Amino acid sequence: MAEVVKLGSEVKDKFTGFSGIAMARTHYLFGCDRIGVLSPKLEKETGEPKEYIWFDEQQLTEVKIEEKGGPRQDAPSR
């Protein structure tokens, strides 16, 4: 099966709305692949991530990050 989610990309769960960074993938012998998603929100006291949750890969979608202004790779040189 082709990989749907690229590790390191920002993803969002279709059902719960939870979003974060795809950190790990597990391949089960008789089950679906799962992706470990790390929350970008941090605990106030410790500065540690609040949550790390595993989701079925099929229920995650990659979040498109909008590019903002600034230098680009394809900018013409002068």
NORKAZI-V50391 format. One record per run of one state. SS is the DSSP state (a for helix, b for strand, c for the rest). FROM is the first residue (numbers start at 1). TO is the last residue. If there is no record, write none. Layout:
[[SS,FROM,TO] [SS,FROM,TO]]
This chain:
[[c,1,9] [b,10,13] [c,14,18] [b,19,26] [c,27,33] [b,34,38] [c,39,41] [b,42,42] [c,43,48] [b,49,49] [c,50,51] [b,52,56] [a,57,59] [b,60,62] [c,63,78]]
